[in-house]
Amino acid sequence: MTDRVEHHLCPRFERTFLLLGKRWNGLIIRVLLDGKGRFSEIEQVLSGISGRMLSERLRELEHEGIVQREVFSEIPVRIEYSLTEKGRALASALDPIQNWAEKWLE
Amino acid sequence: MTDRVEHHLCPRFERTFLLLGKRWNGLIIRVLLDGKGRFSEIEQVLSGISGRMLSERLRELEHEGIVQREVFSEIPVRIEYSLTEKGRALASALDPIQNWAEKWLE
């Protein structure tokens, strides 16, 4: 066994998994990987999520720098959500975990 | 935006992240990727974990089919923990997430 476990990585690593383990977050990231979307579009694709929950999750992901929110001064105002560079990098790191879950979990 | 989001994948996916987001689990899996180990060896490598917590986590990971526990009838009895095939597959899926966390999180 090694004694070189890098403990300093641990909090970041676990923080990532805690974020992704929260209901809807992984799915929101996957949906936005297909392109930017308005709130109502995302809500429609994720059937079952409440508007309040989606709003909360998007705010959290925005706070983490994973999702960005653009406001266009049109009438009516247009607001679009998309992944940041950080968010896109995360989305592509999800594939191996997803493949594992598909293969190994019932 | 797509309307082909595969909702049926979602619970498995989130279950995986919830499991990995639990304190110590990711680290235990990484440590066992280096080879099998006795309880006391794992405890020593993961400085800071209590014996009770390690025991609980190993039981949970064993229940999930990620870790296996082998008992050798020696005197004194020898018990070794190692990753199952499922566990080794998961461990290698962790690298991209870890690289992301290293690059993007403070």
Backbone of each chain as ProteinMPNN parsed JSONL, in Angstrom:
{"seq_chain_A": "MTDRVEHHLCPRFERTFLLLGKRWNGLIIRVLLDGKGRFSEIEQVLSGISGRMLSERLRELEHEGIVQREVFSEIPVRIEYSLTEKGRALASALDPIQNWAEKWLE", "coords_chain_A": {"N_chain_A": [[0.846, -1.199, 0.0], [0.403, 2.249, -0.637], [1.932, 5.148, 0.82], [1.513, 7.578, -0.03], [-0.815, 9.045, -0.317], [-2.621, 11.739, -1.49], [-3.704, 13.923, 0.52], [-4.498, 16.533, 0.364], [-5.954, 16.844, -1.918], [-8.348, 15.808, -1.419], [-10.636, 17.328, -0.193], [-11.541, 18.971, -2.358], [-12.182, 17.123, -4.253], [-14.208, 15.642, -3.024], [-16.033, 17.676, -2.7], [-16.773, 18.157, -5.298], [-18.098, 15.759, -5.903], [-20.159, 15.849, -4.07], [-21.591, 18.005, -4.988], [-22.374, 17.061, -7.492], [-23.881, 14.959, -6.737], [-26.186, 15.985, -5.801], [-29.641, 16.103, -6.221], [-30.779, 16.528, -9.522], [-28.629, 18.151, -10.418], [-26.549, 16.908, -11.991], [-28.019, 16.202, -14.21], [-28.964, 18.652, -15.158], [-26.557, 19.787, -15.963], [-25.858, 18.003, -17.989], [-27.97, 18.454, -19.796], [-27.501, 21.093, -20.536], [-25.165, 20.754, -21.859], [-25.882, 20.132, -24.383], [-26.425, 22.535, -25.469], [-27.181, 26.094, -25.162], [-29.94, 27.292, -23.156], [-33.241, 28.526, -22.44], [-34.84, 29.277, -19.317], [-37.459, 28.176, -19.232], [-37.278, 26.275, -21.239], [-35.379, 24.478, -20.269], [-36.701, 23.614, -18.01], [-38.8, 22.267, -19.186], [-37.562, 20.137, -20.516], [-36.465, 18.724, -18.382], [-38.553, 17.003, -17.144], [-40.625, 17.05, -14.34], [-39.173, 18.473, -12.511], [-39.513, 21.182, -10.216], [-40.279, 24.65, -10.732], [-39.212, 26.275, -8.789], [-37.218, 24.68, -7.646], [-35.545, 24.269, -9.868], [-34.685, 26.851, -10.325], [-33.257, 27.331, -7.985], [-31.195, 25.419, -8.199], [-29.92, 26.241, -10.561], [-28.961, 28.699, -9.764], [-27.143, 27.917, -7.825], [-25.316, 26.42, -9.37], [-24.435, 28.422, -10.994], [-23.197, 30.049, -9.141], [-21.087, 28.372, -8.531], [-19.628, 28.674, -10.758], [-20.097, 27.089, -12.936], [-22.31, 27.203, -14.526], [-23.483, 29.757, -16.698], [-25.35, 32.803, -16.871], [-27.071, 34.645, -19.118], [-28.356, 37.8, -19.881], [-30.513, 39.259, -22.13], [-31.31, 42.364, -23.413], [-34.125, 42.566, -24.452], [-37.543, 42.929, -25.519], [-40.121, 40.847, -24.7], [-37.75, 40.506, -21.948], [-34.911, 38.419, -22.534], [-33.536, 35.537, -21.187], [-30.787, 33.486, -21.003], [-29.331, 30.333, -20.278], [-26.194, 28.746, -19.988], [-23.36, 26.472, -20.256], [-20.287, 27.257, -18.664], [-16.759, 27.451, -19.521], [-15.502, 25.943, -17.592], [-17.699, 24.433, -16.779], [-18.257, 22.962, -19.103], [-15.981, 21.416, -19.253], [-16.325, 19.852, -17.018], [-18.649, 18.469, -17.674], [-17.748, 16.728, -19.676], [-16.147, 15.12, -18.197], [-17.926, 13.616, -16.877], [-18.83, 11.464, -18.312], [-17.331, 8.903, -18.082], [-18.086, 8.121, -15.471], [-20.784, 7.931, -15.711], [-20.99, 5.885, -17.604], [-19.976, 3.837, -16.061], [-21.967, 3.686, -14.055], [-24.135, 2.922, -15.589], [-23.33, 0.43, -16.447], [-22.809, -1.045, -14.102], [-24.665, -0.59, -12.031], [-27.915, -1.471, -10.812]], "CA_chain_A": [[0.0, 0.0, 0.0], [1.178, 3.477, -0.718], [1.7, 6.117, 1.889], [1.586, 8.863, -0.704], [-2.149, 9.548, -0.622], [-2.575, 13.203, -1.452], [-4.86, 14.343, 1.315], [-4.933, 17.893, 0.035], [-6.913, 16.788, -3.033], [-9.572, 15.201, -0.951], [-11.816, 18.186, -0.044], [-12.034, 19.407, -3.662], [-12.722, 15.926, -4.887], [-15.489, 15.342, -2.385], [-16.941, 18.788, -2.966], [-17.293, 17.908, -6.643], [-19.07, 14.671, -5.879], [-21.351, 16.284, -3.334], [-22.332, 18.886, -5.907], [-22.971, 16.249, -8.559], [-24.818, 14.015, -6.142], [-27.444, 16.669, -5.5], [-30.716, 15.843, -7.182], [-30.927, 17.351, -10.728], [-27.448, 18.882, -10.903], [-25.899, 16.195, -13.091], [-28.921, 16.232, -15.359], [-28.954, 20.035, -15.683], [-25.279, 19.946, -16.677], [-25.954, 17.226, -19.234], [-28.9, 19.122, -20.705], [-26.862, 22.309, -21.065], [-24.085, 20.351, -22.763], [-26.466, 20.126, -25.735], [-26.571, 23.915, -25.962], [-27.797, 27.004, -24.198], [-31.392, 27.172, -23.092], [-33.979, 29.405, -21.54], [-35.359, 28.617, -18.123], [-38.652, 27.381, -19.547], [-36.869, 25.13, -22.056], [-34.727, 23.508, -19.381], [-37.783, 23.092, -17.16], [-39.603, 21.345, -19.992], [-36.776, 18.93, -20.789], [-36.364, 17.988, -17.117], [-39.924, 16.883, -16.637], [-40.684, 16.626, -12.95], [-38.532, 19.447, -11.622], [-40.351, 22.358, -9.982], [-39.635, 25.892, -11.121], [-38.447, 26.773, -7.648], [-36.021, 23.842, -7.523], [-34.65, 24.548, -10.997], [-34.131, 28.176, -10.075], [-32.264, 27.17, -6.914], [-30.05, 24.668, -8.711], [-29.2, 27.063, -11.538], [-28.23, 29.712, -8.998], [-26.003, 27.252, -7.193], [-24.336, 26.08, -10.409], [-23.874, 29.708, -11.433], [-22.3, 30.437, -8.055], [-19.895, 27.517, -8.63], [-18.927, 28.993, -12.006], [-20.319, 25.998, -13.877], [-23.351, 27.691, -15.442], [-23.565, 31.218, -16.781], [-26.681, 33.33, -17.137], [-26.959, 35.855, -19.944], [-29.61, 38.54, -19.983], [-30.565, 40.063, -23.348], [-32.29, 43.449, -23.23], [-35.161, 42.565, -25.472], [-38.864, 42.981, -24.901], [-39.756, 40.68, -23.287], [-36.341, 40.201, -21.689], [-34.562, 37.027, -22.803], [-32.47, 35.066, -20.292], [-30.33, 32.171, -21.432], [-28.353, 29.645, -19.43], [-25.281, 27.872, -20.72], [-22.208, 26.029, -19.465], [-19.02, 27.975, -18.804], [-15.676, 26.544, -19.932], [-15.377, 25.031, -16.441], [-18.851, 23.534, -16.83], [-18.11, 22.023, -20.229], [-14.922, 20.469, -18.88], [-16.916, 18.915, -16.062], [-19.61, 17.623, -18.382], [-17.089, 15.639, -20.397], [-15.58, 14.212, -17.196], [-19.011, 12.808, -16.308], [-19.102, 10.273, -19.135], [-16.864, 7.62, -17.529], [-18.874, 7.771, -14.289], [-22.089, 7.534, -16.219], [-20.841, 4.553, -18.194], [-19.832, 2.898, -14.942], [-23.276, 3.531, -13.411], [-24.987, 2.165, -16.513], [-22.881, -0.959, -16.537], [-22.683, -1.775, -12.847], [-25.764, -0.437, -11.069], [-29.221, -1.937, -11.288]], "C_chain_A": [[0.882, 1.25, 0.0], [0.976, 4.319, 0.539], [1.687, 7.53, 1.292], [0.192, 9.412, -1.066], [-2.161, 11.071, -0.445], [-3.825, 13.753, -0.769], [-5.388, 15.708, 0.9], [-5.923, 17.897, -1.126], [-8.308, 16.462, -2.55], [-10.774, 16.158, -0.827], [-12.403, 18.641, -1.384], [-12.775, 18.297, -4.37], [-14.118, 15.626, -4.327], [-16.505, 16.442, -2.627], [-17.583, 18.607, -4.347], [-18.377, 16.845, -6.607], [-20.33, 15.048, -5.11], [-22.233, 17.149, -4.226], [-23.076, 18.056, -6.953], [-23.994, 15.252, -8.022], [-26.153, 14.663, -5.801], [-28.435, 16.437, -6.627], [-30.768, 16.919, -8.261], [-29.629, 17.953, -11.249], [-26.769, 18.214, -12.096], [-26.719, 16.297, -14.373], [-28.955, 17.633, -15.993], [-27.676, 20.261, -16.501], [-25.318, 19.201, -18.009], [-26.845, 17.917, -20.26], [-28.237, 20.339, -21.338], [-25.669, 21.985, -21.965], [-24.585, 20.328, -24.207], [-26.661, 21.54, -26.283], [-27.248, 24.784, -24.927], [-29.305, 26.862, -24.22], [-32.007, 28.203, -22.178], [-34.503, 28.591, -20.372], [-36.506, 27.672, -18.474], [-38.307, 26.156, -20.393], [-36.237, 24.035, -21.185], [-35.787, 22.814, -18.517], [-38.587, 22.027, -17.904], [-38.866, 20.018, -20.232], [-36.677, 18.063, -19.526], [-37.746, 17.789, -16.519], [-39.89, 16.38, -15.197], [-40.038, 17.613, -11.997], [-39.496, 20.624, -11.425], [-39.565, 23.609, -10.388], [-38.734, 26.418, -10.014], [-37.131, 26.01, -7.492], [-35.033, 24.136, -8.654], [-33.94, 25.885, -10.789], [-33.005, 28.109, -9.033], [-30.991, 26.484, -7.428], [-29.23, 25.492, -9.702], [-28.388, 28.137, -10.819], [-26.983, 29.112, -8.363], [-24.902, 26.937, -8.22], [-23.682, 27.351, -10.973], [-22.837, 30.19, -10.4], [-20.985, 29.642, -8.108], [-19.104, 27.792, -9.913], [-19.096, 27.936, -13.082], [-21.328, 26.414, -14.947], [-23.255, 29.213, -15.514], [-24.949, 31.636, -17.282], [-26.499, 34.614, -17.926], [-28.326, 36.507, -20.077], [-29.546, 39.424, -21.225], [-31.677, 41.094, -23.201], [-33.235, 43.51, -24.416], [-36.486, 42.743, -24.758], [-39.711, 41.856, -25.499], [-38.296, 40.266, -23.135], [-36.071, 38.707, -21.921], [-33.395, 36.646, -21.89], [-32.069, 33.66, -20.735], [-29.256, 31.621, -20.489], [-27.466, 28.775, -20.306], [-24.142, 27.444, -19.8], [-21.033, 26.981, -19.694], [-17.969, 26.976, -19.317], [-15.469, 25.478, -18.835], [-16.499, 23.991, -16.455], [-18.739, 22.514, -17.953], [-17.046, 20.974, -19.924], [-15.468, 19.417, -17.914], [-17.845, 17.929, -16.77], [-18.904, 16.452, -19.068], [-16.423, 14.661, -19.429], [-16.656, 13.292, -16.598], [-19.22, 11.486, -17.043], [-18.607, 8.96, -18.521], [-17.672, 7.169, -16.313], [-20.247, 7.26, -14.735], [-22.042, 6.13, -16.841], [-20.716, 3.489, -17.103], [-21.203, 2.621, -14.319], [-24.213, 2.69, -14.283], [-24.625, 0.688, -16.517], [-23.068, -1.719, -15.225], [-23.843, -1.63, -11.874], [-27.075, -0.923, -11.671], [-30.174, -0.764, -11.472]], "O_chain_A": [[1.969, 1.267, 0.578], [-0.039, 4.199, 1.225], [1.827, 8.527, 2.0], [0.058, 10.166, -2.03], [-1.769, 11.604, 0.593], [-4.849, 14.007, -1.402], [-6.571, 16.005, 1.062], [-6.66, 18.868, -1.297], [-9.307, 16.797, -3.186], [-11.85, 15.822, -1.32], [-13.624, 18.694, -1.535], [-13.822, 18.492, -4.988], [-15.068, 15.389, -5.072], [-17.701, 16.174, -2.745], [-18.771, 18.868, -4.535], [-19.441, 17.007, -7.203], [-21.431, 14.619, -5.455], [-23.458, 17.035, -4.216], [-24.242, 18.31, -7.258], [-24.856, 14.766, -8.755], [-27.137, 13.97, -5.542], [-28.114, 16.556, -7.81], [-30.799, 18.107, -7.942], [-29.542, 18.244, -12.442], [-26.452, 18.87, -13.088], [-26.18, 16.458, -15.467], [-28.973, 17.769, -17.216], [-27.711, 20.847, -17.583], [-24.864, 19.716, -19.031], [-26.52, 17.962, -21.446], [-28.393, 20.587, -22.534], [-25.216, 22.831, -22.737], [-23.801, 20.485, -25.142], [-27.026, 21.708, -27.446], [-27.813, 24.295, -23.949], [-29.878, 26.368, -25.191], [-31.362, 28.694, -21.251], [-34.593, 27.365, -20.44], [-36.517, 26.512, -18.06], [-38.96, 25.119, -20.281], [-36.518, 22.847, -21.341], [-35.764, 21.598, -18.325], [-38.998, 21.02, -17.326], [-39.452, 18.938, -20.163], [-36.789, 16.838, -19.587], [-38.058, 18.367, -15.478], [-39.209, 15.404, -14.884], [-40.324, 17.596, -10.8], [-40.206, 21.013, -12.352], [-38.334, 23.609, -10.383], [-37.644, 26.933, -10.266], [-36.078, 26.597, -7.242], [-33.828, 24.238, -8.421], [-32.745, 26.017, -11.05], [-31.957, 28.738, -9.179], [-29.873, 26.908, -7.135], [-28.0, 25.45, -9.688], [-27.264, 28.446, -11.216], [-25.912, 29.719, -8.363], [-23.719, 27.161, -7.968], [-22.519, 27.337, -11.374], [-21.758, 30.668, -10.751], [-19.918, 30.159, -7.778], [-18.039, 27.213, -10.127], [-18.321, 27.891, -14.038], [-21.217, 26.031, -16.112], [-22.979, 29.874, -14.512], [-25.613, 30.905, -18.017], [-25.853, 35.555, -17.463], [-29.323, 35.84, -20.352], [-28.636, 40.241, -21.363], [-32.825, 40.758, -22.908], [-33.143, 44.396, -25.265], [-36.544, 42.712, -23.529], [-40.002, 41.894, -26.694], [-37.685, 39.743, -24.067], [-36.879, 37.851, -21.56], [-32.388, 37.352, -21.831], [-32.906, 32.763, -20.828], [-28.403, 32.352, -19.984], [-27.938, 28.145, -21.253], [-23.979, 27.983, -18.705], [-20.824, 27.452, -20.812], [-18.269, 25.8, -19.52], [-15.289, 24.294, -19.117], [-16.27, 22.815, -16.175], [-19.083, 21.345, -17.778], [-17.184, 19.805, -20.283], [-15.111, 18.241, -17.991], [-17.828, 16.727, -16.503], [-19.397, 15.324, -19.047], [-16.161, 13.512, -19.786], [-16.344, 12.322, -15.907], [-19.721, 10.517, -16.473], [-19.371, 7.998, -18.44], [-17.918, 5.975, -16.139], [-20.78, 6.29, -14.196], [-22.934, 5.309, -16.63], [-21.272, 2.396, -17.208], [-21.561, 1.467, -14.083], [-24.976, 1.863, -13.785], [-25.492, -0.184, -16.581], [-23.44, -2.892, -15.229], [-23.999, -2.46, -10.979], [-27.311, -0.802, -12.873], [-31.323, -0.959, -11.868]]}, "seq_chain_B": "MTDRVEHHLCPRFERTFLLLGKRWNGLIIRVLLDGKGRFSEIEQVLSGISGRMLSERLRELEHEGIVQREVFSEIPVRIEYSLTEKGRALASALDPIQNWAEKWLE", "coords_chain_B": {"N_chain_B": [[-32.045, 22.578, -27.996], [-32.067, 19.307, -26.614], [-34.617, 16.776, -26.518], [-34.24, 14.395, -25.6], [-33.363, 13.502, -23.16], [-32.179, 11.075, -20.997], [-34.026, 10.01, -18.661], [-34.138, 7.743, -17.133], [-31.594, 7.039, -16.493], [-30.797, 8.684, -14.575], [-31.303, 8.261, -11.646], [-29.401, 6.23, -11.006], [-27.026, 7.409, -11.67], [-26.953, 9.641, -9.963], [-26.954, 8.308, -7.577], [-24.464, 7.144, -7.605], [-22.831, 9.433, -7.435], [-23.617, 10.441, -4.978], [-22.704, 8.465, -3.303], [-19.949, 8.664, -3.748], [-19.541, 11.179, -2.874], [-19.63, 11.076, -0.205], [-17.848, 11.579, 2.739], [-14.568, 10.312, 2.82], [-15.033, 8.051, 1.193], [-14.23, 8.2, -1.581], [-11.509, 8.413, -1.243], [-10.844, 6.057, 0.11], [-11.382, 4.211, -1.901], [-9.466, 4.992, -3.77], [-7.124, 4.425, -2.344], [-7.268, 1.656, -2.105], [-6.971, 0.989, -4.702], [-4.311, 0.846, -5.104], [-3.695, -1.599, -4.176], [-4.468, -4.557, -2.202], [-5.391, -4.349, 1.288], [-4.922, -4.526, 4.852], [-7.19, -3.78, 7.533], [-5.926, -2.16, 9.507], [-3.812, -1.154, 8.061], [-5.043, 0.412, 6.082], [-6.274, 2.259, 7.695], [-4.072, 3.539, 8.715], [-2.923, 4.771, 6.481], [-4.927, 6.558, 5.722], [-4.752, 9.02, 7.386], [-6.387, 10.384, 10.13], [-8.934, 9.386, 9.923], [-11.431, 7.784, 11.89], [-11.434, 4.614, 13.575], [-13.975, 3.565, 13.794], [-15.452, 4.959, 11.875], [-14.075, 4.189, 9.533], [-14.626, 1.496, 9.513], [-17.388, 1.541, 9.151], [-17.614, 2.756, 6.617], [-16.234, 0.91, 5.012], [-17.903, -1.267, 5.252], [-20.182, -0.297, 4.002], [-19.229, 0.126, 1.39], [-18.618, -2.454, 0.761], [-21.135, -3.583, 0.821], [-22.158, -2.326, -1.418], [-20.855, -3.661, -3.32], [-18.386, -2.862, -4.141], [-16.099, -3.018, -2.678], [-14.274, -5.844, -1.481], [-14.088, -8.265, 1.12], [-11.814, -10.337, 2.552], [-11.356, -13.178, 4.48], [-8.827, -14.805, 6.137], [-8.046, -17.894, 7.494], [-6.03, -17.81, 9.71], [-3.753, -17.773, 12.474], [-2.954, -15.035, 14.333], [-6.287, -14.282, 13.039], [-6.454, -13.211, 9.637], [-7.549, -10.422, 7.877], [-8.361, -9.094, 4.81], [-8.864, -6.272, 2.72], [-10.047, -5.437, -0.516], [-10.461, -4.057, -3.851], [-13.305, -4.927, -5.787], [-14.042, -6.183, -9.113], [-15.921, -4.429, -10.111], [-15.383, -2.276, -8.424], [-12.762, -1.616, -9.173], [-13.219, -0.748, -11.76], [-14.694, 1.517, -11.254], [-12.836, 3.072, -9.877], [-11.043, 3.78, -11.904], [-12.648, 5.406, -13.382], [-12.743, 7.614, -11.893], [-10.619, 9.301, -12.291], [-10.865, 11.394, -14.404], [-12.679, 13.162, -13.15], [-11.307, 13.868, -10.919], [-9.093, 15.144, -12.05], [-10.418, 17.311, -13.125], [-11.327, 18.58, -10.777], [-8.907, 19.257, -9.605], [-7.914, 21.06, -11.46], [-9.872, 23.066, -11.642], [-11.033, 23.782, -9.186], [-10.583, 25.714, -6.223]], "CA_chain_B": [[-31.989, 21.664, -26.845], [-32.58, 17.969, -26.895], [-35.684, 16.296, -25.64], [-33.943, 12.974, -25.439], [-32.66, 13.253, -21.904], [-32.57, 9.743, -20.535], [-34.354, 10.148, -17.244], [-33.966, 6.497, -16.393], [-30.215, 6.933, -16.035], [-30.574, 9.678, -13.548], [-31.146, 7.796, -10.269], [-28.147, 5.493, -10.85], [-25.981, 8.414, -11.8], [-26.918, 10.423, -8.729], [-26.591, 7.404, -6.482], [-23.006, 7.031, -7.667], [-22.204, 10.648, -6.928], [-23.882, 10.547, -3.541], [-21.791, 7.522, -2.657], [-18.585, 9.172, -3.84], [-19.472, 12.455, -2.166], [-19.527, 10.826, 1.233], [-16.503, 11.722, 3.288], [-13.632, 9.187, 2.852], [-15.26, 6.962, 0.243], [-13.363, 8.328, -2.758], [-10.135, 8.187, -0.814], [-10.705, 4.622, 0.391], [-11.317, 3.534, -3.203], [-8.143, 5.283, -4.349], [-6.085, 3.715, -1.588], [-7.341, 0.23, -2.427], [-6.529, 0.808, -6.087], [-2.88, 0.519, -5.031], [-3.514, -2.974, -3.739], [-5.26, -4.926, -1.039], [-4.806, -3.91, 2.549], [-5.619, -4.852, 6.09], [-7.887, -2.655, 8.158], [-4.984, -1.271, 10.194], [-2.988, -0.477, 7.046], [-5.872, 1.462, 5.47], [-6.469, 3.266, 8.745], [-2.827, 4.288, 8.858], [-2.727, 5.601, 5.288], [-5.912, 7.628, 5.791], [-4.613, 9.611, 8.717], [-7.496, 11.267, 10.491], [-10.2, 8.653, 9.978], [-11.552, 6.976, 13.1], [-11.651, 3.201, 13.288], [-15.412, 3.328, 13.668], [-15.86, 5.499, 10.575], [-13.513, 3.353, 8.476], [-15.379, 0.248, 9.538], [-18.706, 1.831, 8.579], [-17.447, 3.009, 5.191], [-15.859, -0.334, 4.335], [-19.109, -2.097, 5.205], [-21.055, 0.268, 2.978], [-18.638, -0.141, 0.076], [-18.752, -3.899, 0.566], [-22.549, -3.768, 0.508], [-22.359, -1.837, -2.783], [-20.12, -4.545, -4.241], [-17.206, -2.139, -4.621], [-14.979, -3.549, -1.897], [-14.5, -7.188, -0.941], [-13.42, -8.531, 2.391], [-11.42, -11.745, 2.586], [-10.916, -13.618, 5.801], [-7.92, -15.95, 6.066], [-8.057, -18.605, 8.781], [-4.702, -17.95, 10.29], [-3.777, -17.319, 13.874], [-4.312, -14.473, 14.423], [-7.025, -14.241, 11.777], [-6.033, -12.114, 8.777], [-8.649, -9.917, 7.065], [-7.859, -8.135, 3.826], [-9.848, -5.581, 1.891], [-9.567, -5.085, -1.854], [-11.527, -3.658, -4.762], [-13.862, -5.916, -6.706], [-13.917, -5.739, -10.506], [-16.773, -3.231, -10.154], [-14.664, -1.211, -7.727], [-11.61, -1.182, -9.983], [-13.765, 0.009, -12.886], [-15.081, 2.834, -10.731], [-11.627, 3.823, -9.544], [-10.439, 4.39, -13.092], [-13.57, 6.449, -13.858], [-12.618, 8.787, -11.02], [-9.515, 10.178, -12.71], [-11.241, 12.642, -15.065], [-13.317, 14.063, -12.189], [-10.236, 14.358, -10.064], [-8.337, 16.119, -12.831], [-11.251, 18.52, -13.206], [-11.319, 19.23, -9.466], [-7.562, 19.819, -9.426], [-7.719, 22.194, -12.353], [-10.856, 24.144, -11.594], [-11.465, 24.207, -7.852], [-9.51, 26.29, -5.388]], "C_chain_B": [[-32.62, 20.315, -27.188], [-33.809, 17.659, -26.037], [-35.478, 14.814, -25.361], [-33.186, 12.684, -24.141], [-33.147, 11.931, -21.308], [-32.789, 9.739, -19.027], [-34.067, 8.879, -16.451], [-32.53, 6.326, -15.894], [-29.984, 7.709, -14.748], [-30.413, 9.128, -12.123], [-29.83, 7.049, -10.039], [-26.964, 6.441, -10.796], [-25.836, 9.187, -10.484], [-26.536, 9.564, -7.538], [-25.075, 7.25, -6.428], [-22.342, 8.258, -7.064], [-22.446, 10.842, -5.438], [-22.925, 9.654, -2.762], [-20.373, 8.091, -2.612], [-18.41, 10.497, -3.099], [-19.362, 12.28, -0.661], [-18.085, 10.865, 1.668], [-15.781, 10.376, 3.361], [-13.829, 8.166, 1.737], [-14.335, 7.02, -0.975], [-11.926, 7.974, -2.412], [-9.88, 6.704, -0.511], [-10.56, 3.846, -0.923], [-9.951, 3.752, -3.853], [-7.041, 4.497, -3.658], [-6.082, 2.236, -1.971], [-6.961, -0.053, -3.882], [-5.04, 0.441, -6.124], [-2.633, -0.912, -4.566], [-4.341, -3.27, -2.509], [-4.585, -4.48, 0.25], [-5.615, -4.399, 3.729], [-6.25, -3.589, 6.648], [-6.878, -1.647, 8.744], [-4.1, -0.519, 9.195], [-3.754, 0.671, 6.406], [-6.029, 2.62, 6.456], [-5.229, 4.164, 8.866], [-2.606, 5.24, 7.691], [-3.679, 6.8, 5.31], [-5.832, 8.325, 7.141], [-5.78, 10.546, 8.981], [-8.835, 10.546, 10.561], [-10.243, 7.869, 11.291], [-11.801, 5.531, 12.693], [-13.12, 2.9, 13.034], [-15.925, 3.786, 12.295], [-15.346, 4.62, 9.436], [-14.294, 2.05, 8.369], [-16.743, 0.418, 8.86], [-18.613, 2.002, 7.054], [-17.118, 1.73, 4.415], [-17.068, -1.255, 4.211], [-20.046, -1.611, 4.1], [-20.521, -0.047, 1.573], [-18.693, -1.635, -0.254], [-20.195, -4.216, 0.154], [-22.855, -3.347, -0.937], [-21.616, -2.691, -3.816], [-18.861, -3.911, -4.806], [-15.941, -2.662, -3.938], [-15.304, -4.983, -1.497], [-13.598, -7.43, 0.255], [-13.092, -10.011, 2.403], [-10.882, -12.093, 3.974], [-10.048, -14.867, 5.638], [-7.82, -16.598, 7.446], [-6.636, -18.856, 9.261], [-4.824, -17.582, 11.765], [-2.652, -16.315, 14.063], [-4.963, -14.36, 13.043], [-6.584, -13.021, 10.958], [-7.22, -11.715, 7.906], [-8.096, -8.874, 6.103], [-9.005, -7.548, 3.004], [-9.238, -5.278, 0.529], [-10.745, -4.623, -2.701], [-12.015, -4.859, -5.551], [-13.61, -5.415, -8.134], [-14.719, -4.439, -10.695], [-16.069, -2.023, -9.525], [-13.48, -0.693, -8.525], [-12.075, -0.355, -11.18], [-14.148, 1.421, -12.44], [-13.841, 3.695, -10.474], [-11.033, 4.492, -10.777], [-11.347, 5.462, -13.696], [-13.441, 7.731, -13.027], [-11.586, 9.796, -11.514], [-9.959, 11.467, -13.396], [-11.892, 13.651, -14.115], [-12.244, 14.687, -11.289], [-9.382, 15.404, -10.782], [-9.108, 17.429, -12.943], [-11.167, 19.291, -11.884], [-9.975, 19.92, -9.208], [-7.381, 21.081, -10.24], [-8.614, 23.379, -12.015], [-11.267, 24.593, -10.197], [-10.288, 24.739, -7.056], [-9.221, 25.394, -4.202]], "O_chain_B": [[-33.58, 20.228, -27.954], [-33.992, 18.228, -24.961], [-36.388, 14.092, -24.955], [-32.445, 11.703, -24.062], [-34.345, 11.701, -21.14], [-31.873, 9.499, -18.24], [-33.789, 8.931, -15.253], [-32.283, 5.549, -14.972], [-29.088, 7.409, -13.959], [-29.456, 9.503, -11.446], [-29.205, 7.214, -8.991], [-26.043, 6.29, -9.993], [-24.731, 9.359, -9.969], [-25.879, 10.029, -6.606], [-24.477, 7.227, -5.352], [-21.404, 8.142, -6.276], [-21.581, 11.347, -4.722], [-22.408, 10.031, -1.711], [-19.688, 8.017, -1.592], [-17.298, 10.887, -2.744], [-19.041, 13.221, 0.065], [-17.212, 10.261, 1.045], [-16.319, 9.41, 3.902], [-12.878, 7.476, 1.369], [-13.731, 6.016, -1.353], [-11.223, 7.323, -3.185], [-8.82, 6.171, -0.841], [-9.728, 2.946, -1.04], [-9.358, 2.829, -4.41], [-6.138, 3.968, -4.308], [-5.021, 1.636, -2.142], [-6.667, -1.192, -4.246], [-4.575, -0.198, -7.068], [-1.495, -1.381, -4.563], [-4.852, -2.362, -1.853], [-3.374, -4.264, 0.296], [-6.815, -4.652, 3.629], [-5.884, -2.474, 6.275], [-6.974, -0.443, 8.502], [-3.69, 0.613, 9.45], [-3.214, 1.759, 6.205], [-5.928, 3.791, 6.092], [-5.33, 5.371, 9.086], [-2.159, 6.372, 7.877], [-3.292, 7.915, 4.962], [-6.756, 8.224, 7.948], [-6.114, 11.394, 8.153], [-9.772, 11.039, 11.188], [-9.223, 7.355, 11.749], [-12.312, 5.258, 11.607], [-13.464, 2.089, 12.174], [-16.716, 3.1, 11.648], [-16.078, 4.334, 8.488], [-14.583, 1.569, 7.273], [-17.188, -0.443, 8.1], [-19.428, 1.462, 6.306], [-17.639, 1.492, 3.325], [-17.241, -1.937, 3.201], [-20.626, -2.408, 3.363], [-21.278, -0.438, 0.684], [-18.803, -2.018, -1.419], [-20.432, -5.017, -0.75], [-23.708, -3.943, -1.595], [-21.732, -2.473, -5.022], [-18.33, -4.36, -5.821], [-14.869, -2.736, -4.539], [-16.456, -5.309, -1.209], [-12.506, -6.873, 0.372], [-13.985, -10.85, 2.278], [-10.059, -11.375, 4.542], [-10.488, -15.865, 5.069], [-7.543, -15.926, 8.44], [-6.127, -19.976, 9.214], [-5.874, -17.137, 12.227], [-1.486, -16.696, 13.965], [-4.281, -14.344, 12.018], [-6.368, -11.939, 11.506], [-7.833, -12.569, 7.265], [-7.455, -7.905, 6.51], [-9.966, -8.231, 2.65], [-8.067, -4.911, 0.427], [-11.899, -4.783, -2.303], [-11.22, -5.715, -5.939], [-13.032, -4.346, -8.328], [-14.266, -3.494, -11.34], [-16.153, -0.903, -10.031], [-13.218, 0.509, -8.557], [-11.42, 0.612, -11.57], [-13.944, 2.391, -13.17], [-13.805, 4.879, -10.809], [-10.574, 5.633, -10.711], [-10.878, 6.329, -14.434], [-13.956, 8.785, -13.4], [-11.662, 10.985, -11.203], [-9.489, 12.542, -13.023], [-11.685, 14.857, -14.255], [-12.29, 15.872, -10.958], [-8.998, 16.417, -10.197], [-8.531, 18.514, -12.866], [-10.961, 20.505, -11.877], [-9.923, 21.023, -8.664], [-6.777, 22.051, -9.783], [-8.194, 24.534, -12.086], [-11.803, 25.69, -10.043], [-9.155, 24.279, -7.197], [-8.353, 25.708, -3.388]]}, "name": "protein", "num_of_chains": 2, "seq": "MTDRVEHHLCPRFERTFLLLGKRWNGLIIRVLLDGKGRFSEIEQVLSGISGRMLSERLRELEHEGIVQREVFSEIPVRIEYSLTEKGRALASALDPIQNWAEKWLEMTDRVEHHLCPRFERTFLLLGKRWNGLIIRVLLDGKGRFSEIEQVLSGISGRMLSERLRELEHEGIVQREVFSEIPVRIEYSLTEKGRALASALDPIQNWAEKWLE"}
